[in-house]
Amino acid sequence: MGSEIAQVTAAAGCTVVLLDSDPSALENARSHIRGICERRVAKGRLTAAEAEGISDRIVLTSDDRQLGECELAIEAVPEILEIKRAVFEKLDSLLPPGALLASNTSGLSITQLAQETSRPEHVLGLHFFNPASVMRLVEVVQGDITAEDTVAAGEQFATAIGKTPVRVRECPGFLVNRILVRAMATAYDATSDDRSARAAADRAIAEGGPAPMGPFALGDLIGLDTLEHLRTDLVGAYGSRFEDGGHTAALTETGRLGKKSGGGFFDDDAPPVEIDPFAEAAAMKYYEAAADEAIRCLEERIASRGDIDLAMQLGCGWEFGPLEWSEKHPDLVEQH
């Protein structure tokens, strides 16, 4: 993600310092950035000169002192709170006064990270979606201490690099992952272990609603270990509505992590199946759960009505958002 964010930012004309303590990681980043640019040159989306300019604007280094003039730092280290805390403490000591510190976390507390610094009001979340070089959405996350002008600056930065910012008030899972994982967990719990049943549910969800992909194929694509870690955190935060009947835990315990391990819910691609009433029921439960969680986010003022639907469209590829879905099915969604 670090190299993807660097590429996007440099493509917008900014000078970027890409810092990593591991020289091999920097070389991998260099190759990844060049690969993005070369593919776009081949497709006619960039000229060779523009691609060279992007690479020239990215300084790859392991020297902390190179951060001394940066106006914004975006960390993209592993999703482990203690590692991120240490990084924020270090960034606070390296960046000039007034510089903003941002986390690309998908759900860890911005408020806790801010408390590791002497500038908590200047700490925010900038959650890019993978791959950041392609996906348009950035969740701009406001912690309990984040100043209004910091959030506004984050929105302006996202817009300047060609992204669409959605303002999100901090909560476990933020906005998109909270809604999406709730829907996925509900569908898992409502579907049997049978491979054909899973495939039928996926087809019913993709053909019967705004989501472009069903939750079983999507889980395999995301990585079931990553999904299970996030889902477990959300169970801790919100309770049993994020339970999935033990399906992802059972698979990850046997090493079935999805496509990256050669198999997860499916061994390869889903088998061809027909949609049956059980699949239709699972699809309805999937969308009901997404709508219910979206309504909860609206009532908790996590994001605005329009931004909730926009975030699911840009972050998950939905044709329209869960709040619009709930308006189309008013008898199926409980209002809180």
C-alpha positions as CSV (number, residue, x, y, z in Angstrom):
1,M,0.0,0.0,0.0
2,G,2.9,2.4,0.7
3,S,4.2,2.1,-2.8
4,E,0.6,2.5,-4.3
5,I,0.0,5.6,-2.2
6,A,3.4,7.0,-3.2
7,Q,2.7,6.4,-6.9
8,V,-0.7,8.1,-6.7
9,T,0.7,11.1,-4.9
10,A,3.7,11.6,-7.2
11,A,1.4,11.3,-10.2
12,A,-0.5,14.3,-8.9
13,G,2.7,16.3,-9.0
14,C,3.9,16.0,-5.3
15,T,7.4,15.2,-4.2
16,V,7.2,12.0,-2.1
17,V,9.6,10.4,0.4
18,L,9.0,6.7,0.6
19,L,10.7,5.5,3.8
20,D,11.3,1.9,4.8
21,S,13.9,0.4,7.1
22,D,14.2,-2.6,4.8
23,P,16.2,-1.9,1.6
24,S,14.7,-4.9,-0.1
25,A,11.2,-3.5,0.5
26,L,12.3,-0.3,-1.1
27,E,13.5,-2.2,-4.2
28,N,10.2,-4.0,-4.4
29,A,8.4,-0.6,-4.1
30,R,10.6,0.8,-6.9
31,S,9.7,-2.2,-9.2
32,H,6.0,-2.0,-8.3
33,I,5.8,1.8,-9.0
34,R,7.6,1.3,-12.3
35,G,5.2,-1.5,-13.2
36,I,2.2,0.6,-12.6
37,C,3.6,3.4,-14.8
38,E,4.8,1.0,-17.6
39,R,1.3,-0.6,-17.8
40,R,-0.2,2.9,-18.2
41,V,2.2,3.9,-20.8
42,A,1.4,0.7,-22.7
43,K,-2.3,1.6,-22.6
44,G,-1.7,5.2,-23.6
45,R,-2.8,6.6,-20.3
46,L,0.7,8.1,-19.6
47,T,3.5,9.3,-21.8
48,A,7.0,7.9,-21.2
49,A,8.1,11.3,-20.0
50,E,5.2,11.5,-17.5
51,A,6.1,8.1,-16.2
52,E,9.7,9.1,-15.7
53,G,8.6,12.2,-13.9
54,I,6.5,10.2,-11.5
55,S,9.5,8.0,-10.6
56,D,11.8,11.1,-10.3
57,R,9.4,12.7,-7.8
58,I,9.7,9.7,-5.4
59,V,12.7,9.5,-3.1
60,L,13.2,6.0,-1.7
61,T,15.2,6.0,1.5
62,S,15.9,4.3,4.8
63,D,17.2,7.6,6.3
64,D,14.6,9.1,8.8
65,R,16.1,12.5,8.3
66,Q,14.6,12.7,4.8
67,L,11.2,13.3,6.4
68,G,12.4,16.6,8.0
69,E,10.6,18.8,5.4
70,C,7.4,16.7,4.8
71,E,4.1,18.4,5.3
72,L,2.2,15.1,5.6
73,A,3.2,11.6,6.6
74,I,1.0,8.6,5.8
75,E,2.0,5.4,7.6
76,A,1.2,2.1,6.0
77,V,2.9,-0.4,8.4
78,P,1.2,-3.7,9.5
79,E,-2.2,-3.5,11.2
80,I,-0.7,-4.0,14.7
81,L,-1.5,-1.2,17.2
82,E,1.8,-1.4,19.0
83,I,3.8,-1.1,15.8
84,K,1.7,1.9,14.6
85,R,2.1,3.6,18.0
86,A,5.9,3.3,17.8
87,V,5.8,4.7,14.2
88,F,3.6,7.7,15.3
89,E,5.9,8.5,18.2
90,K,8.9,8.5,15.8
91,L,7.1,10.5,13.1
92,D,6.1,13.1,15.7
93,S,9.8,13.6,16.5
94,L,10.9,13.8,12.9
95,L,8.3,16.0,11.1
96,P,8.2,19.8,11.4
97,P,5.7,21.5,13.6
98,G,2.3,21.8,11.9
99,A,2.9,18.8,9.7
100,L,0.0,16.3,9.6
101,L,0.3,12.7,10.6
102,A,-2.0,10.2,9.0
103,S,-2.7,6.4,9.3
104,N,-3.8,4.2,6.4
105,T,-5.3,1.8,9.0
106,S,-8.5,0.1,8.0
107,G,-9.9,0.3,11.5
108,L,-7.5,0.9,14.4
109,S,-8.1,3.9,16.7
110,I,-6.9,7.2,15.4
111,T,-7.5,8.7,18.8
112,Q,-5.1,6.1,20.4
113,L,-2.4,6.8,17.7
114,A,-2.8,10.5,18.2
115,Q,-2.0,10.2,21.9
116,E,1.5,9.0,21.0
117,T,2.3,12.4,19.7
118,S,2.6,16.0,20.8
119,R,0.2,17.1,18.1
120,P,-3.0,15.0,18.6
121,E,-5.1,17.6,16.8
122,H,-3.0,17.1,13.7
123,V,-3.5,13.3,13.5
124,L,-6.1,11.7,11.2
125,G,-6.9,8.6,9.2
126,L,-6.5,8.5,5.4
127,H,-7.8,5.0,4.6
128,F,-7.0,4.2,1.0
129,F,-8.6,1.2,-0.7
130,N,-6.5,-1.5,-2.4
131,P,-5.1,-1.0,-5.0
132,A,-4.7,2.7,-4.2
133,S,-3.5,3.4,-7.7
134,V,-6.9,2.5,-9.0
135,M,-9.6,2.7,-6.2
136,R,-11.1,6.2,-5.9
137,L,-12.3,6.2,-2.3
138,V,-10.4,7.5,0.7
139,E,-12.0,7.4,4.1
140,V,-10.9,10.6,5.9
141,V,-11.2,9.6,9.5
142,Q,-11.7,12.1,12.4
143,G,-10.5,10.9,15.8
144,D,-11.8,12.3,19.0
145,I,-9.1,14.9,19.1
146,T,-8.6,15.6,15.4
147,A,-9.1,19.3,14.6
148,E,-11.6,20.3,12.0
149,D,-9.0,22.0,9.9
150,T,-6.9,18.8,9.9
151,V,-9.9,16.9,8.5
152,A,-10.5,19.6,5.9
153,A,-6.8,19.4,4.9
154,G,-7.1,15.6,4.5
155,E,-10.2,16.0,2.3
156,Q,-8.3,18.6,0.2
157,F,-5.3,16.3,-0.2
158,A,-7.4,13.4,-1.3
159,T,-9.2,15.5,-3.8
160,A,-5.9,17.0,-5.1
161,I,-4.5,13.5,-5.9
162,G,-7.7,12.5,-7.8
163,K,-9.5,10.6,-5.1
164,T,-13.0,11.0,-3.6
165,P,-12.9,11.7,0.1
166,V,-15.6,10.5,2.5
167,R,-15.5,12.0,6.0
168,V,-15.9,9.3,8.7
169,R,-16.1,9.7,12.4
170,E,-13.9,7.2,14.1
171,C,-15.5,3.9,15.2
172,P,-14.3,0.3,15.0
173,G,-14.1,-0.8,11.4
174,F,-14.8,2.8,10.2
175,L,-17.5,2.8,7.6
176,V,-17.0,0.5,4.6
177,N,-15.5,-2.4,6.4
178,R,-18.1,-2.2,9.1
179,I,-21.0,-2.4,6.7
180,L,-19.3,-5.0,4.4
181,V,-18.1,-7.4,7.1
182,R,-21.5,-7.3,8.8
183,A,-23.1,-8.4,5.5
184,M,-20.5,-11.0,4.7
185,A,-20.7,-12.6,8.2
186,T,-24.5,-12.7,8.0
187,A,-24.4,-14.5,4.6
188,Y,-21.8,-17.0,5.9
189,D,-24.0,-17.8,8.9
190,A,-27.1,-18.2,6.7
191,T,-25.4,-20.6,4.2
192,S,-24.4,-24.2,4.6
193,D,-20.9,-25.6,4.2
194,D,-21.8,-27.1,0.9
195,R,-19.7,-25.7,-1.9
196,S,-22.7,-25.5,-4.3
197,A,-24.8,-23.7,-1.7
198,R,-22.0,-21.1,-1.3
199,A,-21.8,-20.6,-5.0
200,A,-25.5,-20.3,-5.4
201,A,-25.6,-17.6,-2.6
202,D,-22.8,-15.7,-4.3
203,R,-24.7,-15.8,-7.6
204,A,-28.0,-14.7,-6.0
205,I,-26.3,-11.8,-4.3
206,A,-24.4,-10.6,-7.4
207,E,-27.5,-11.0,-9.7
208,G,-30.1,-9.8,-7.2
209,G,-28.6,-6.6,-5.8
210,P,-26.1,-3.9,-6.1
211,A,-23.0,-5.8,-5.1
212,P,-20.8,-7.0,-8.0
213,M,-19.5,-10.1,-6.2
214,G,-20.8,-12.5,-3.6
215,P,-19.3,-12.7,-0.1
216,F,-17.7,-16.2,-0.5
217,A,-15.7,-15.3,-3.6
218,L,-14.9,-11.9,-2.1
219,G,-13.7,-13.5,1.2
220,D,-11.3,-15.8,-0.8
221,L,-10.0,-12.7,-2.7
222,I,-9.5,-10.6,0.5
223,G,-7.9,-13.5,2.4
224,L,-9.8,-15.3,5.1
225,D,-7.1,-14.7,7.8
226,T,-7.4,-11.0,7.2
227,L,-11.2,-11.1,7.2
228,E,-11.3,-13.2,10.3
229,H,-9.0,-10.8,12.2
230,L,-11.2,-7.9,11.3
231,R,-14.4,-9.7,12.0
232,T,-13.2,-10.8,15.4
233,D,-12.4,-7.2,16.3
234,L,-15.9,-6.1,15.2
235,V,-17.5,-8.9,17.3
236,G,-15.5,-7.4,20.3
237,A,-16.8,-3.9,19.5
238,Y,-20.4,-4.6,18.4
239,G,-21.3,-8.0,19.6
240,S,-23.0,-11.0,18.1
241,R,-24.4,-9.4,14.9
242,F,-20.9,-9.9,13.4
243,E,-20.8,-13.6,14.2
244,D,-20.5,-15.9,11.1
245,G,-21.3,-19.3,12.6
246,G,-17.6,-20.1,12.9
247,H,-17.1,-20.6,9.1
248,T,-14.0,-18.4,8.6
249,A,-12.3,-19.6,11.8
250,A,-12.8,-23.2,10.8
251,L,-11.1,-22.6,7.4
252,T,-8.2,-20.5,8.6
253,E,-7.4,-23.0,11.3
254,T,-6.8,-25.6,8.5
255,G,-4.7,-23.2,6.5
256,R,-7.4,-22.4,3.9
257,L,-6.9,-18.7,3.6
258,G,-8.4,-18.1,0.1
259,K,-6.8,-17.6,-3.2
260,K,-3.4,-16.8,-1.7
261,S,-3.2,-20.3,-0.2
262,G,-4.8,-22.1,-3.1
263,G,-8.2,-22.5,-1.5
264,G,-10.7,-21.1,0.9
265,F,-14.5,-21.3,0.6
266,F,-13.7,-22.6,-2.9
267,D,-10.7,-24.6,-4.2
268,D,-10.6,-22.5,-7.3
269,D,-13.4,-20.8,-9.1
270,A,-17.0,-21.3,-7.9
271,P,-18.8,-24.2,-9.6
272,P,-21.7,-23.4,-12.0
273,V,-24.9,-23.5,-10.1
274,E,-28.6,-22.5,-10.3
275,I,-30.1,-20.0,-7.8
276,D,-32.5,-21.8,-5.4
277,P,-34.8,-20.5,-2.7
278,F,-32.1,-21.0,0.0
279,A,-29.6,-18.9,-2.0
280,E,-32.3,-16.2,-2.5
281,A,-32.9,-16.1,1.3
282,A,-29.2,-15.8,2.0
283,A,-29.0,-12.9,-0.5
284,M,-31.8,-11.1,1.2
285,K,-30.2,-11.6,4.6
286,Y,-26.9,-10.2,3.1
287,Y,-28.5,-7.0,1.9
288,E,-30.7,-6.6,5.0
289,A,-27.6,-6.8,7.2
290,A,-25.7,-4.2,5.1
291,A,-28.7,-1.9,5.2
292,D,-29.1,-2.4,9.0
293,E,-25.5,-1.6,9.7
294,A,-25.6,1.4,7.3
295,I,-28.7,2.8,9.2
296,R,-26.8,2.3,12.5
297,C,-23.8,4.3,11.1
298,L,-26.2,7.1,10.0
299,E,-27.9,7.2,13.4
300,E,-24.5,7.3,15.1
301,R,-23.4,10.1,12.8
302,I,-20.4,8.1,11.6
303,A,-21.0,9.6,8.1
304,S,-23.7,11.5,6.2
305,R,-26.4,9.7,4.3
306,G,-25.0,10.5,0.9
307,D,-21.5,9.6,1.9
308,I,-22.5,6.2,3.3
309,D,-23.9,5.1,-0.1
310,L,-21.1,6.8,-2.0
311,A,-18.5,5.0,0.1
312,M,-20.0,1.6,-0.7
313,Q,-20.2,2.4,-4.4
314,L,-16.6,3.6,-4.6
315,G,-15.1,1.2,-2.0
316,C,-16.9,-2.0,-2.9
317,G,-18.2,-1.4,-6.5
318,W,-21.9,-1.5,-5.5
319,E,-24.2,-0.1,-8.2
320,F,-26.0,1.8,-5.4
321,G,-25.7,2.0,-1.7
322,P,-27.3,0.1,1.2
323,L,-29.4,3.1,2.3
324,E,-30.9,3.3,-1.2
325,W,-31.5,-0.5,-1.0
326,S,-33.3,0.0,2.3
327,E,-35.6,2.6,0.7
328,K,-36.4,0.1,-2.1
329,H,-37.3,-2.6,0.6
330,P,-38.8,-0.6,3.5
331,D,-40.7,-3.6,4.9
332,L,-37.5,-5.7,5.3
333,V,-35.2,-3.4,7.2
334,E,-35.7,-2.7,10.9
335,Q,-35.5,1.0,11.8
336,H,-33.7,1.7,15.1
